[in-house]
């Protein structure tokens, strides 16, 4: 679970009230960071760098988009979007998708999506190079409470994907809130997580055009 740290650093959770979090993440002269706030703790992350993270980020976005194009599924994808429920939580996932009948609910023209006014995405994806344990842990709990339908964690170092169906609990969160591993996407019916994982491995030896052609052959089959 989240642990208290004695001093403010990036890439770790620290106990903080909402005002402290906002003053840390939002000053006009701040460096570019990702911010998360959950259960009275904040986490400020350095923006991802490195070719492996960037490559996997692009490939996952491409794979989901190709699948929806071929299957005729409406979709709107966002990269690095901030979602905020004031005084409660905030997250900035690497990729998020509004899918199906929620595609037309995707926000536009906003630097931060106000979740008191705007809809949440169906699918959230974290590309994990140096944040893997946290993405599987505290952030997964955050996304459960946020009401996300499905959550993927992409393990960059091992080219693996951990996909979860999420339950926000509805009227009785103490009984039903949680998540479980899945092998086939539920928000993208018929999309095998193993297929996307194989594409990640292929991308280590082939360019994205070649991997994209392979994905199209899989999705059209």
Secondary structure, DSSP 8 states (H G I E B T S, - for coil): -----SS--SSSEEE--HHHHHHHHH-TT---EEEEEETTEEEEEE---SHHHHHHHHHHHHHHHHHHHHHT--EEEEES-EEEETTTEEE--SEEEEEGGGGGG---S-SEEETTTS---SEEEEEESS-HHHHHTHHHHHHHHHT-SEEEEEETTTTEEEEEEEE--TT-HHHH-EEEE-SB-TTTTT-BHHHHHHHHHHTTTS-HHHHHHHHHHHHH-
